[in-house]
Structure formats: structure tokens, C-alpha cells
């Protein structure tokens, strides 16, 4: 197997950037989810998991510039660097809410996660039930939903696409850090990696924790990609996984933590250690 793609998302719920190489550490891909937007009215972290309020975030993209700043590009051609009052104003205009960009994780940081099956049924503009999700379950004090690494295989993407009305699905919809090329391997092979170690380039080692429950985000428009209900519908109908102590969810990909870090690059060999 090979590392087919490497991605990071400097601002939570904005589009991210493709990398040819990156350093993996305890916090995952360096610079990933370094920043988030905080809603001035509720104090919650803004997340497209609640698409009625925040789906427009996926029309903007962020890249790291320097060690502690990001450059955000908007669909109208504007480019704004932050953190800055100008970027806060531009993002507030985009979302229609008073938001600020921060790299300081608020105490008890949490977000609203719309029930994805209700979004599928009623649409992205509907006011649906939502749960409150606390961030940083595995790595406290971070903006990660659960763990710092999310990976998915090409076999899984092919399996989802094979049941889609379009015959394909884009990897961008699932927002992974790592895409593993499994060749002609079957879909959802990574489910069997839970509890095992994934070795990248013979250097970095990841411990796989559990399958990744999917929210409504894959169904939404991502930049120039239109919305696609099948990106979640296929999973809801054909790949629901019971995760002990959590429940049963549509899943794709897995969460992992970094056991030992190092630089990784697209094209690196990927091995799964049974130990």
C-alpha cells in the first residue's frame, strides 16, 4: 500500500490544502485544525456539522502562511490573512454571524452536530435536532472532533462511489488527513485496522482507534463541488457500524493517534502491523 494523498485543514470546517510532505506529531499533521471560528452569540465552535448555520464555511479555503498565520481565500476572489480584524469581518459576512478566528481553545470547547439522518431527510436548510459534541476527546485542548488523525482508503472511496448515482465520490467530502491507496483492495478495509498500528514510510506509527462516524458534511457543497446526498446516503444504507460505548453509525475511514512521529510524504509505503 502507498500514501496516495496528504491533507490538512488549518481552520476547522474550511477547505484545506494538499501537501506533498508533512511532519506528523502528537497533534497529527503539523498545522492541522490549528484555528477555529467561535460564534460570538453562543460561544460554540462553528462547524459545518450544523449545515443550516455553517455550510458556507466550505466555500472558503485556508492555507498556512508562516508558523502562526493563515491565508483564507473566498469564492469571490478575496484573499485575507489572519488572525486579523479583517478576516473576522470577512468570515462574519460569509456566515451571517459574528465570528472570530482563534487558535486558543476555549475551556469546554464544543459544537452542535446536526443529526445526519435528519439532514438527509429534510435538507440542509431545515432546523433539525442536534447534539452537543465536546472537542478534543483524545487530545484535550485541541479543536479535533475526536482524534488528531483521520485516514481513509481508496478502496472505501471506490465502494461508496460504486453505490452512488454518479458512480463516484470525491475524497474532499470526507476531509481525511491521509488517503491510503489499497490498490484493488475491498472497501472499508481500514475497519479491520482498529487496534492495530499503521506504519508510514517505515517511520511514523499510528495506532488506529475506531471507525469514523459520518456527519452531514459529506453531503454539502465543497468549493466548486456541488452537494451530494449519496456521499452519506450510501453509508447510512449500506455501512452502519456499531462502535462499543458510542452507538451505531454510518462510518467511513478511521480515527488514529500518532504513536511515533516523523516526516511522511506522498508515495511512502504503508504497512499494517498486527502487533
Backbone as JSON, one array per atom type, in Angstrom:
{
  "sequence": "XXXXXXXXXXXXXXXXXXXXXXXXXXXXXXXXXXXXXXXXXXXXXXXXXXXXXXXXXXXXXXXXXXXXXXXXXXXXXXXXXXXXXXXXXXXXXXXXXXXXXXXXXXXXXXXXXXXXXXXXXXXXXXXXXXXXXXXXXXXXXXXXXXXXXXXXXXXXXXXXXXXXXXXXXXXXXXXXXXXXXXXXXXXXXXXXXXXXXXXXXXXXXXXXXXXXXXXXXXXXXXXXXXXXXXXXXXXXXXXXXXXXXXXXXXXXXXXXXXXXXXXXXXXXXXXXXXX",
  "N": [[0.85, -1.19, 0.0], [0.32, 2.33, -0.48], [0.91, 5.78, 0.44], [-1.37, 7.88, -0.75], [-2.36, 10.47, -0.71], [-2.07, 13.52, 1.14], [-3.3, 15.65, 3.53], [-4.26, 18.77, 5.07], [-6.17, 20.86, 7.29], [-6.19, 23.9, 8.07], [-7.99, 25.68, 9.31], [-10.77, 24.93, 11.15], [-13.5, 23.38, 9.6], [-13.27, 24.87, 7.28], [-12.25, 24.62, 3.81], [-9.27, 22.79, 3.02], [-5.77, 22.14, 2.44], [-3.69, 20.45, 0.05], [-0.79, 18.48, 0.56], [2.61, 17.69, -0.19], [4.41, 16.59, 1.52], [4.77, 16.21, 5.07], [5.15, 16.83, 8.6], [4.4, 14.53, 11.07], [3.12, 14.56, 14.32], [2.38, 14.43, 17.85], [0.1, 16.0, 17.77], [-0.98, 15.36, 15.32], [-1.05, 16.05, 11.8], [1.21, 18.6, 11.19], [0.05, 21.81, 11.88], [-2.61, 21.26, 11.35], [-6.06, 21.83, 11.86], [-5.45, 24.0, 13.44], [-6.65, 26.41, 13.93], [-9.92, 27.77, 14.71], [-13.31, 28.92, 14.31], [-15.16, 30.92, 16.52], [-18.41, 31.32, 17.64], [-19.83, 34.38, 18.3], [-22.26, 34.78, 19.58], [-23.16, 32.37, 20.8], [-20.89, 31.17, 21.85], [-20.04, 28.75, 20.98], [-18.03, 26.51, 18.99], [-17.76, 27.08, 15.57], [-19.12, 24.95, 13.13], [-19.47, 23.05, 10.19], [-20.88, 20.78, 10.57], [-23.3, 21.44, 11.5], [-25.23, 22.25, 9.28], [-27.24, 24.12, 8.58], [-26.55, 26.56, 9.71], [-23.8, 26.84, 9.15], [-22.82, 25.95, 6.67], [-21.74, 27.51, 4.63], [-19.1, 27.91, 5.25], [-17.62, 26.03, 3.95], [-17.16, 27.04, 1.49], [-14.94, 28.54, 1.48], [-11.34, 28.53, 1.62], [-8.38, 27.54, 3.39], [-4.91, 28.1, 3.95], [-1.72, 27.47, 5.43], [0.41, 30.11, 6.33], [3.54, 30.94, 7.12], [4.39, 30.31, 10.57], [2.25, 30.83, 12.31], [0.01, 31.92, 11.12], [-2.75, 32.21, 8.81], [-3.91, 32.04, 5.44], [-6.81, 32.94, 3.94], [-8.93, 32.13, 1.33], [-11.61, 33.35, -0.54], [-14.71, 32.65, -2.3], [-15.37, 34.76, -3.95], [-13.03, 35.77, -4.8], [-11.57, 37.28, -3.0], [-8.77, 37.48, -0.79], [-7.61, 36.98, 2.4], [-5.52, 37.51, 5.16], [-4.93, 36.13, 8.37], [-4.75, 35.48, 11.96], [-6.9, 38.31, 12.14], [-8.62, 41.47, 12.35], [-9.78, 42.07, 9.95], [-10.08, 39.56, 8.7], [-11.83, 38.31, 10.49], [-14.07, 39.94, 10.07], [-14.63, 39.38, 7.37], [-15.24, 36.65, 7.46], [-17.42, 36.71, 9.16], [-19.21, 38.09, 7.57], [-19.5, 36.2, 5.53], [-20.81, 34.08, 6.84], [-22.97, 35.24, 8.05], [-23.05, 35.62, 10.73], [-21.66, 36.7, 13.88], [-18.42, 36.1, 14.14], [-15.2, 34.98, 15.31], [-11.8, 34.34, 14.57], [-9.66, 32.02, 16.09], [-6.81, 30.63, 17.78], [-6.79, 29.71, 20.26], [-8.05, 27.39, 22.35], [-11.23, 27.33, 23.66], [-12.23, 26.85, 27.08], [-13.82, 23.81, 27.71], [-14.59, 23.52, 25.04], [-16.95, 23.16, 22.46], [-19.35, 21.97, 20.01], [-22.25, 22.15, 17.84], [-23.78, 19.33, 16.48], [-25.61, 18.41, 13.88], [-28.19, 15.96, 13.53], [-27.34, 13.56, 11.31], [-28.94, 11.87, 9.69], [-31.39, 13.16, 9.76], [-30.79, 15.5, 8.42], [-30.32, 14.42, 5.9], [-32.92, 13.6, 5.27], [-34.51, 15.94, 5.49], [-33.13, 18.11, 4.48], [-30.54, 20.66, 4.0], [-31.2, 23.19, 4.9], [-33.07, 22.91, 6.82], [-34.29, 23.09, 10.19], [-33.05, 20.98, 12.33], [-32.78, 18.28, 14.75], [-30.04, 18.4, 17.04], [-26.94, 17.39, 18.49], [-24.76, 18.1, 21.25], [-21.36, 18.25, 20.94], [-18.37, 17.67, 22.56], [-15.11, 18.89, 22.09], [-11.84, 17.49, 21.33], [-11.6, 14.9, 22.54], [-9.74, 12.78, 22.65], [-7.35, 14.15, 22.56], [-7.08, 16.5, 24.62], [-7.74, 20.06, 24.75], [-7.57, 20.76, 22.12], [-8.81, 21.43, 18.76], [-9.78, 19.2, 17.52], [-12.28, 16.91, 16.44], [-12.36, 14.33, 17.51], [-9.98, 12.48, 17.4], [-6.51, 13.13, 16.45], [-5.79, 12.27, 13.87], [-7.26, 11.39, 10.82], [-7.94, 8.85, 8.61], [-8.47, 7.38, 5.37], [-9.24, 4.87, 2.92], [-8.5, 4.21, -0.57], [-9.98, 2.11, -1.53], [-12.29, 2.18, 0.03], [-13.41, 4.63, -0.8], [-13.91, 3.96, -3.46], [-15.82, 1.95, -3.08], [-17.96, 3.37, -1.95], [-18.46, 5.19, -4.04], [-19.21, 3.36, -6.0], [-21.79, 2.67, -5.34], [-23.1, 5.0, -5.59], [-25.27, 7.34, -7.23], [-23.94, 8.78, -9.13], [-21.78, 7.27, -9.67], [-19.35, 7.71, -8.5], [-17.37, 9.25, -5.89], [-16.07, 12.1, -4.27], [-12.96, 12.48, -2.59], [-12.56, 14.75, -1.08], [-14.89, 15.28, 0.28], [-14.89, 13.88, 2.67], [-12.84, 14.76, 4.21], [-10.22, 13.74, 5.04], [-6.98, 13.27, 6.63], [-5.06, 11.54, 5.67], [-4.85, 9.59, 2.77], [-5.0, 6.34, 1.84], [-3.7, 4.27, -0.57], [-5.06, 1.38, -1.55], [-4.9, -0.22, -3.71], [-6.37, -2.77, -5.53], [-7.88, -3.48, -3.43], [-10.59, -4.38, -1.18], [-13.51, -2.48, -0.18], [-13.64, -0.46, 2.81], [-11.61, -1.64, 4.22], [-10.04, -0.56, 6.18], [-11.51, -0.65, 8.51], [-10.87, -3.02, 9.74], [-8.46, -2.46, 10.79], [-8.58, -1.4, 13.29], [-7.26, -1.02, 16.5], [-4.8, -1.79, 15.65], [-1.48, -1.08, 14.32], [-0.48, 1.37, 12.04], [2.07, 1.85, 9.77], [3.99, 4.33, 8.35], [6.05, 4.89, 5.65], [8.01, 3.46, 6.94], [8.62, 4.84, 9.2], [6.88, 6.84, 10.75], [4.37, 5.98, 13.1], [1.09, 4.96, 13.58], [-1.63, 4.49, 15.77], [-4.6, 2.86, 15.35], [-7.84, 3.77, 16.27], [-10.77, 3.75, 16.16], [-13.65, 3.31, 13.92], [-14.7, 6.05, 11.82], [-17.41, 7.97, 12.57], [-19.86, 9.37, 10.41], [-20.89, 12.66, 9.68], [-23.12, 15.27, 8.55], [-21.56, 16.65, 6.75], [-20.27, 15.45, 4.39], [-22.32, 15.57, 2.48], [-22.57, 18.16, 1.64], [-22.02, 21.12, -0.42], [-18.73, 21.63, -1.52], [-16.54, 24.0, -1.96], [-16.04, 24.2, -5.35], [-17.38, 21.84, -5.76], [-20.55, 20.38, -6.09], [-23.4, 19.82, -3.85], [-23.97, 16.5, -2.53], [-25.99, 14.07, -1.79], [-25.72, 11.34, -1.8], [-23.22, 10.78, -0.8], [-23.43, 10.45, 1.9], [-25.8, 9.0, 2.13], [-25.32, 6.45, 0.98], [-23.65, 5.28, 2.91], [-25.32, 5.38, 5.16], [-27.23, 3.55, 4.42], [-25.83, 1.23, 3.77], [-23.48, 0.83, 5.22], [-23.33, 0.72, 8.23], [-21.94, 0.87, 11.38], [-21.38, -0.62, 14.5], [-20.06, 0.9, 17.26], [-18.44, 0.15, 20.13], [-19.59, 1.42, 23.24], [-20.33, 3.81, 22.13], [-22.3, 3.74, 20.01], [-24.32, 3.05, 17.05], [-23.45, 3.82, 13.78], [-23.35, 5.42, 10.5], [-20.34, 4.94, 8.85], [-17.06, 5.87, 7.61], [-13.74, 5.41, 6.87], [-11.17, 5.81, 9.43], [-10.28, 6.81, 12.79], [-7.18, 7.84, 14.28], [-4.26, 7.85, 16.43], [-1.01, 9.33, 16.87], [1.66, 7.33, 17.42], [4.44, 7.29, 17.19], [6.25, 9.87, 15.75], [7.25, 11.73, 12.78], [8.59, 12.7, 9.55], [6.47, 12.39, 6.77], [5.59, 11.44, 3.42], [3.86, 11.84, 0.32], [3.49, 8.91, -1.55], [4.96, 7.3, 0.12], [5.52, 4.05, 1.51], [2.99, 2.03, 3.03], [2.24, 0.13, 5.8], [0.54, -2.35, 7.72], [0.73, -3.22, 10.97], [0.45, -6.1, 12.88], [0.93, -6.25, 15.54]],
  "CA": [[0.0, 0.0, 0.0], [1.05, 3.59, -0.58], [0.24, 7.01, 0.85], [-1.79, 8.5, -2.0], [-2.61, 11.9, -0.54], [-1.79, 14.06, 2.47], [-4.08, 16.89, 3.56], [-4.53, 19.39, 6.37], [-7.25, 21.83, 7.31], [-5.71, 24.82, 9.11], [-9.13, 26.26, 10.01], [-11.83, 23.94, 11.26], [-14.68, 23.49, 8.73], [-12.94, 25.46, 5.99], [-11.49, 23.75, 2.94], [-7.87, 22.76, 3.41], [-4.72, 22.15, 1.43], [-2.96, 19.22, -0.22], [0.63, 18.59, 0.85], [3.44, 16.6, -0.71], [5.07, 16.02, 2.69], [4.43, 16.9, 6.32], [5.62, 16.22, 9.83], [3.38, 14.03, 11.98], [3.49, 14.57, 15.72], [1.27, 14.1, 18.75], [-1.06, 16.75, 17.32], [-1.35, 15.0, 13.96], [-0.32, 16.76, 10.75], [1.56, 19.93, 11.69], [-0.81, 22.89, 11.39], [-3.98, 20.83, 11.1], [-7.06, 22.32, 12.82], [-4.78, 24.94, 14.35], [-7.59, 27.5, 14.2], [-11.35, 27.56, 14.55], [-14.14, 30.1, 14.5], [-16.04, 30.87, 17.68], [-19.62, 32.11, 17.45], [-19.91, 35.39, 19.35], [-23.54, 34.72, 20.28], [-23.32, 31.16, 21.6], [-19.62, 30.7, 22.38], [-19.73, 27.44, 20.42], [-17.16, 26.46, 17.83], [-18.51, 26.97, 14.32], [-18.85, 23.71, 12.43], [-20.42, 22.7, 9.13], [-21.71, 19.68, 11.03], [-24.62, 22.07, 11.63], [-25.2, 22.93, 7.97], [-28.17, 25.24, 8.46], [-25.85, 27.79, 10.09], [-22.37, 26.98, 8.87], [-22.38, 25.29, 5.44], [-20.98, 28.42, 3.77], [-17.68, 27.84, 5.57], [-16.98, 25.14, 2.99], [-16.89, 27.76, 0.24], [-13.66, 29.24, 1.68], [-10.23, 27.61, 1.86], [-7.3, 28.1, 4.22], [-3.57, 27.52, 3.89], [-0.79, 28.0, 6.42], [1.47, 31.02, 5.87], [4.32, 31.13, 8.33], [4.07, 29.37, 11.63], [1.09, 31.11, 13.14], [-0.98, 32.68, 10.37], [-3.4, 31.5, 7.72], [-4.43, 32.83, 4.33], [-8.13, 32.41, 3.58], [-9.41, 32.55, 0.01], [-13.06, 33.32, -0.65], [-15.17, 32.33, -3.65], [-15.46, 35.98, -4.76], [-11.68, 36.17, -5.17], [-10.86, 37.94, -1.91], [-7.8, 36.72, -0.02], [-7.38, 37.73, 3.63], [-4.62, 36.81, 6.08], [-5.3, 36.31, 9.77], [-5.86, 36.19, 12.59], [-6.96, 39.76, 11.97], [-9.98, 42.0, 12.37], [-10.29, 41.98, 8.59], [-10.53, 38.2, 8.43], [-13.04, 38.1, 11.29], [-15.17, 40.63, 9.39], [-14.95, 38.67, 6.14], [-15.88, 35.38, 7.81], [-18.73, 37.06, 9.7], [-20.05, 38.4, 6.4], [-19.76, 34.95, 4.83], [-21.72, 33.21, 7.58], [-24.11, 35.97, 8.58], [-22.98, 35.59, 12.19], [-20.48, 37.37, 14.43], [-17.45, 35.07, 14.48], [-13.79, 35.39, 15.39], [-10.83, 33.27, 14.38], [-8.78, 31.9, 17.25], [-6.05, 29.39, 17.98], [-6.91, 29.41, 21.68], [-9.2, 26.52, 22.51], [-11.98, 27.73, 24.86], [-12.48, 25.79, 28.06], [-15.05, 23.09, 27.39], [-14.94, 23.8, 23.65], [-17.93, 22.22, 21.93], [-20.06, 22.4, 18.81], [-23.51, 21.47, 17.57], [-23.72, 18.35, 15.39], [-26.95, 18.05, 13.44], [-28.39, 14.53, 13.3], [-27.13, 13.49, 9.86], [-30.07, 11.24, 9.01], [-32.43, 14.17, 9.61], [-30.35, 16.39, 7.33], [-30.59, 13.68, 4.67], [-34.36, 13.55, 5.01], [-35.19, 17.24, 5.47], [-32.36, 19.1, 3.74], [-29.54, 21.4, 4.75], [-31.75, 24.42, 5.45], [-34.05, 22.58, 7.85], [-33.87, 23.12, 11.6], [-33.16, 19.59, 12.77], [-32.19, 18.0, 16.06], [-28.58, 18.44, 17.09], [-26.31, 17.03, 19.74], [-23.59, 18.9, 21.61], [-20.15, 17.43, 20.94], [-17.19, 18.3, 23.16], [-13.94, 18.66, 21.25], [-10.59, 17.04, 21.95], [-11.82, 13.77, 23.44], [-8.49, 12.03, 22.78], [-6.26, 15.11, 22.78], [-7.72, 17.69, 25.19], [-7.14, 21.34, 24.44], [-7.43, 20.9, 20.67], [-10.05, 21.58, 18.02], [-10.14, 17.96, 16.84], [-13.55, 16.32, 16.86], [-12.1, 13.16, 18.36], [-8.55, 12.18, 17.41], [-5.79, 14.05, 15.56], [-5.59, 11.75, 12.52], [-8.35, 10.67, 10.15], [-7.47, 8.29, 7.35], [-9.45, 6.64, 4.58], [-8.58, 4.15, 1.84], [-9.08, 4.35, -1.9], [-10.98, 1.07, -1.66], [-13.54, 2.67, 0.63], [-13.96, 5.64, -1.7], [-14.45, 3.26, -4.62], [-17.03, 1.24, -2.68], [-19.04, 4.36, -1.83], [-18.76, 5.66, -5.38], [-19.88, 2.31, -6.76], [-23.22, 2.65, -5.0], [-23.62, 6.35, -5.79], [-25.96, 7.55, -8.52], [-22.97, 9.35, -10.07], [-20.73, 6.29, -9.91], [-18.09, 8.18, -7.92], [-17.47, 10.19, -4.79], [-14.8, 12.82, -4.12], [-12.33, 12.32, -1.29], [-12.66, 16.01, -0.32], [-16.11, 15.31, 1.1], [-14.68, 13.19, 3.94], [-11.87, 15.57, 4.94], [-9.19, 12.96, 5.72], [-5.59, 13.71, 6.59], [-4.28, 10.58, 4.9], [-5.56, 8.69, 1.87], [-4.15, 5.17, 1.63], [-4.01, 3.54, -1.79], [-5.11, -0.06, -1.29], [-4.91, -0.94, -4.98], [-7.66, -3.41, -5.83], [-8.44, -3.97, -2.17], [-12.02, -4.18, -0.97], [-13.89, -1.29, 0.56], [-13.73, -0.45, 4.27], [-10.56, -2.49, 4.8], [-9.48, 0.08, 7.37], [-12.27, -1.04, 9.7], [-10.17, -4.14, 10.37], [-7.2, -1.99, 11.37], [-8.81, -0.89, 14.65], [-6.4, -1.68, 17.47], [-3.53, -2.15, 15.03], [-0.58, 0.03, 14.05], [-0.19, 1.67, 10.65], [3.43, 2.38, 9.67], [4.15, 5.13, 7.14], [7.43, 5.09, 5.24], [8.91, 2.81, 7.88], [9.0, 5.79, 10.26], [5.77, 7.24, 11.62], [3.49, 4.88, 13.5], [-0.23, 5.4, 14.02], [-2.5, 3.49, 16.38], [-5.97, 3.08, 14.89], [-8.71, 3.73, 17.44], [-12.15, 3.34, 15.86], [-14.19, 3.85, 12.68], [-15.1, 7.46, 11.9], [-18.82, 8.24, 12.29], [-20.01, 10.45, 9.45], [-21.89, 13.7, 9.93], [-23.76, 15.74, 7.32], [-20.63, 17.4, 5.91], [-20.04, 14.92, 3.03], [-23.43, 15.87, 1.57], [-22.61, 19.59, 1.35], [-21.14, 21.67, -1.44], [-17.36, 21.9, -1.08], [-15.95, 24.82, -3.01], [-16.69, 24.0, -6.64], [-18.13, 20.58, -5.81], [-21.94, 20.55, -5.64], [-23.85, 18.9, -2.82], [-24.14, 15.11, -2.96], [-26.61, 13.32, -0.7], [-25.26, 9.96, -1.82], [-21.98, 10.64, -0.04], [-23.84, 9.95, 3.22], [-26.88, 8.02, 1.98], [-24.75, 5.12, 0.76], [-23.17, 4.78, 4.19], [-26.47, 5.18, 6.05], [-27.98, 2.38, 3.98], [-25.03, 0.04, 3.49], [-22.3, 0.63, 6.07], [-23.53, 1.19, 9.59], [-21.03, 0.11, 12.23], [-21.56, -0.44, 15.93], [-18.82, 1.23, 17.96], [-18.71, -0.06, 21.56], [-19.69, 2.57, 24.14], [-20.75, 5.01, 21.4], [-23.54, 3.52, 19.29], [-24.24, 2.55, 15.68], [-23.38, 4.99, 12.9], [-22.72, 5.29, 9.18], [-18.92, 5.27, 9.01], [-16.11, 5.73, 6.5], [-12.44, 5.78, 7.39], [-10.91, 5.54, 10.84], [-9.5, 7.75, 13.58], [-5.93, 7.28, 14.8], [-3.32, 8.72, 17.14], [0.38, 9.15, 16.46], [2.48, 6.69, 18.45], [5.77, 7.87, 17.0], [6.1, 10.78, 14.63], [8.29, 11.86, 11.78], [8.13, 13.25, 8.28], [5.89, 11.45, 5.81], [5.44, 12.05, 2.1], [3.06, 11.12, -0.66], [4.29, 7.85, -2.16], [5.52, 6.43, 1.14], [4.88, 2.75, 1.73], [2.11, 1.94, 4.2], [2.11, -1.23, 6.28], [-0.28, -2.52, 8.91], [1.41, -4.1, 11.9], [-0.53, -6.84, 13.67], [1.3, -6.23, 16.96]],
  "C": [[0.88, 1.24, 0.0], [0.21, 4.74, 0.0], [-0.08, 7.8, -0.42], [-1.99, 9.99, -1.89], [-2.44, 12.26, 0.93], [-2.43, 15.44, 2.53], [-4.13, 17.44, 4.99], [-5.54, 20.5, 6.18], [-6.92, 22.84, 8.41], [-6.82, 25.46, 9.93], [-10.27, 25.25, 10.0], [-13.04, 24.32, 10.41], [-14.48, 24.34, 7.49], [-12.25, 24.4, 5.13], [-10.01, 23.85, 3.3], [-6.92, 22.77, 2.24], [-4.1, 20.77, 1.29], [-1.47, 19.47, -0.01], [1.37, 17.44, 0.18], [4.17, 15.89, 0.42], [4.67, 16.83, 3.91], [5.04, 16.14, 7.49], [4.41, 15.79, 10.65], [3.93, 14.04, 13.4], [2.28, 14.22, 16.56], [-0.02, 14.78, 18.3], [-1.46, 16.46, 15.9], [-0.47, 15.69, 12.93], [-0.05, 18.18, 11.24], [0.69, 21.0, 11.04], [-2.25, 22.53, 11.18], [-4.9, 21.28, 12.23], [-6.41, 23.22, 13.88], [-5.74, 26.02, 14.81], [-9.03, 27.01, 14.09], [-12.06, 28.9, 14.7], [-15.03, 29.88, 15.71], [-17.2, 31.82, 17.43], [-19.77, 33.09, 18.62], [-21.19, 35.34, 20.14], [-23.61, 33.55, 21.24], [-22.05, 30.73, 22.32], [-19.21, 29.34, 21.87], [-18.75, 27.58, 19.26], [-18.02, 26.28, 16.58], [-18.11, 25.7, 13.59], [-19.92, 23.44, 11.39], [-21.18, 21.43, 9.44], [-23.13, 20.15, 11.33], [-24.83, 22.9, 10.36], [-26.15, 24.1, 7.84], [-27.47, 26.55, 8.76], [-24.5, 27.95, 9.41], [-21.91, 26.37, 7.54], [-21.56, 26.2, 4.54], [-19.48, 28.42, 4.08], [-16.93, 27.01, 4.53], [-16.82, 25.77, 1.61], [-15.57, 28.52, 0.31], [-12.58, 28.21, 1.98], [-9.12, 28.32, 2.61], [-6.01, 27.35, 3.98], [-2.7, 28.19, 4.94], [0.2, 28.93, 5.74], [2.3, 31.4, 7.09], [3.84, 30.17, 9.4], [2.75, 29.59, 12.31], [0.03, 31.95, 12.44], [-1.56, 31.83, 9.25], [-3.86, 32.5, 6.67], [-5.73, 32.18, 3.87], [-8.56, 33.0, 2.25], [-10.91, 32.34, -0.06], [-13.48, 33.12, -2.1], [-15.29, 33.55, -4.54], [-14.08, 36.52, -5.14], [-10.9, 36.89, -4.08], [-9.9, 36.97, -1.23], [-7.43, 37.55, 1.2], [-6.52, 36.87, 4.56], [-5.05, 37.11, 7.51], [-4.46, 35.42, 10.68], [-5.75, 37.71, 12.41], [-8.42, 40.18, 12.04], [-10.6, 41.9, 10.98], [-10.8, 40.6, 8.25], [-11.78, 37.88, 9.24], [-14.24, 38.73, 10.59], [-15.6, 39.88, 8.14], [-15.67, 37.35, 6.42], [-17.26, 35.62, 8.43], [-19.7, 37.38, 8.57], [-20.44, 37.12, 5.67], [-20.85, 34.14, 5.51], [-22.99, 33.92, 8.05], [-24.17, 35.95, 10.09], [-21.68, 36.26, 12.64], [-19.49, 36.3, 14.9], [-16.06, 35.67, 14.59], [-12.92, 34.15, 15.24], [-9.9, 33.22, 15.58], [-7.99, 30.61, 17.19], [-6.01, 29.01, 19.46], [-8.19, 28.61, 21.89], [-9.95, 26.92, 23.78], [-12.14, 26.54, 25.81], [-13.82, 25.14, 27.74], [-15.51, 23.28, 25.96], [-15.87, 22.72, 23.1], [-18.6, 22.82, 20.71], [-21.38, 21.65, 18.72], [-23.34, 20.58, 16.35], [-25.15, 17.95, 15.03], [-27.04, 16.54, 13.22], [-28.34, 14.29, 11.79], [-28.29, 12.87, 9.1], [-31.22, 12.23, 8.82], [-32.07, 15.17, 8.53], [-30.6, 15.72, 5.99], [-32.05, 13.76, 4.29], [-34.95, 14.92, 4.73], [-34.43, 18.32, 4.73], [-31.49, 19.97, 4.62], [-30.08, 22.67, 5.39], [-32.72, 24.17, 6.59], [-33.45, 22.71, 9.25], [-34.11, 21.74, 12.18], [-32.55, 19.44, 14.15], [-30.67, 18.0, 15.96], [-28.11, 17.99, 18.46], [-25.13, 17.96, 20.0], [-22.39, 17.97, 21.72], [-19.0, 18.23, 21.54], [-15.96, 17.92, 22.36], [-12.76, 18.11, 22.05], [-10.73, 15.87, 22.88], [-10.52, 13.0, 23.69], [-7.32, 12.94, 23.1], [-6.87, 16.41, 23.3], [-6.97, 18.97, 24.85], [-6.87, 21.54, 22.97], [-8.81, 21.07, 20.05], [-10.45, 20.32, 17.27], [-11.48, 17.44, 17.36], [-13.32, 15.18, 17.84], [-10.6, 12.92, 18.48], [-7.83, 13.02, 16.36], [-5.57, 13.55, 14.14], [-6.87, 11.06, 12.04], [-7.81, 10.15, 8.83], [-8.58, 7.48, 6.69], [-8.7, 5.97, 3.43], [-9.27, 4.4, 0.5], [-10.14, 3.28, -2.14], [-12.32, 1.48, -1.1], [-14.19, 3.72, -0.26], [-14.58, 4.99, -2.93], [-15.75, 2.53, -4.28], [-18.21, 2.2, -2.53], [-19.45, 4.85, -3.21], [-19.51, 4.64, -6.21], [-21.36, 2.21, -6.49], [-23.87, 4.02, -5.17], [-24.29, 6.46, -7.14], [-25.02, 8.12, -9.56], [-21.84, 8.38, -10.39], [-19.38, 6.7, -9.35], [-18.39, 9.03, -6.7], [-16.09, 10.82, -4.6], [-14.26, 12.68, -2.7], [-12.49, 13.57, -0.44], [-13.85, 16.03, 0.62], [-15.89, 14.73, 2.5], [-13.55, 13.8, 4.77], [-10.82, 14.74, 5.71], [-7.85, 13.69, 5.72], [-4.77, 12.84, 5.65], [-5.22, 9.75, 4.03], [-4.6, 7.56, 1.52], [-4.62, 4.43, 0.38], [-3.91, 2.05, -1.52], [-5.18, -0.86, -2.58], [-6.29, -1.48, -5.28], [-8.32, -3.96, -4.58], [-9.91, -3.63, -2.02], [-12.27, -2.92, -0.16], [-13.9, -1.53, 2.06], [-12.71, -1.38, 4.93], [-10.03, -1.91, 6.09], [-10.27, -0.21, 8.64], [-11.55, -2.14, 10.47], [-8.85, -3.73, 10.99], [-7.37, -1.45, 12.79], [-8.01, -1.72, 15.65], [-5.04, -2.06, 16.93], [-2.72, -0.88, 14.74], [-0.33, 0.15, 12.55], [1.17, 2.36, 10.6], [3.59, 3.07, 8.31], [5.63, 5.33, 6.84], [8.45, 4.45, 6.16], [9.28, 3.67, 9.06], [7.83, 6.07, 11.21], [4.85, 6.05, 11.87], [2.21, 5.45, 14.08], [-0.97, 4.24, 14.65], [-3.94, 3.81, 16.0], [-6.93, 2.82, 16.05], [-10.09, 3.18, 17.14], [-12.58, 3.9, 14.51], [-14.71, 5.27, 12.89], [-16.58, 7.62, 11.58], [-18.95, 9.44, 11.37], [-21.15, 11.37, 9.84], [-22.48, 14.11, 8.59], [-22.78, 16.37, 6.34], [-20.41, 16.78, 4.52], [-21.12, 15.28, 2.03], [-23.38, 17.3, 1.04], [-21.74, 19.95, 0.15], [-19.79, 21.98, -0.81], [-16.67, 22.71, -2.16], [-16.72, 24.66, -4.3], [-17.46, 22.71, -6.77], [-19.55, 20.82, -5.33], [-22.27, 19.6, -4.5], [-24.08, 17.51, -3.38], [-24.68, 14.3, -1.79], [-26.09, 11.89, -0.64], [-24.0, 9.74, -1.0], [-22.24, 10.18, 1.4], [-24.88, 8.86, 3.09], [-26.34, 6.61, 1.82], [-24.3, 4.5, 2.07], [-24.33, 4.49, 5.14], [-27.23, 3.91, 5.7], [-27.15, 1.11, 3.95], [-23.83, -0.16, 4.4], [-22.5, 1.33, 7.41], [-22.75, 0.27, 10.52], [-21.33, 0.41, 13.69], [-20.19, -0.24, 16.59], [-19.09, 1.09, 19.46], [-18.62, 1.24, 22.36], [-20.13, 3.85, 23.44], [-22.1, 4.83, 20.72], [-23.28, 2.99, 17.89], [-24.38, 3.72, 14.72], [-23.0, 4.59, 11.48], [-21.26, 5.75, 9.31], [-18.17, 5.15, 7.69], [-14.77, 6.24, 6.99], [-12.33, 5.48, 8.87], [-10.15, 6.71, 11.47], [-8.25, 7.05, 14.12], [-5.18, 8.33, 15.6], [-1.91, 8.39, 16.68], [1.16, 8.54, 17.63], [3.92, 7.17, 18.39], [5.75, 8.64, 15.69], [7.27, 10.75, 13.66], [7.72, 12.45, 10.51], [7.6, 12.13, 7.39], [5.68, 12.19, 4.5], [4.55, 11.19, 1.23], [3.96, 10.14, -1.4], [4.94, 6.92, -1.17], [4.78, 5.09, 1.18], [4.05, 2.81, 3.01], [1.96, 0.46, 4.55], [1.24, -1.25, 7.52], [0.35, -3.6, 9.76], [0.36, -4.79, 12.76], [-0.23, -6.75, 15.15], [0.54, -5.16, 17.71]]
}
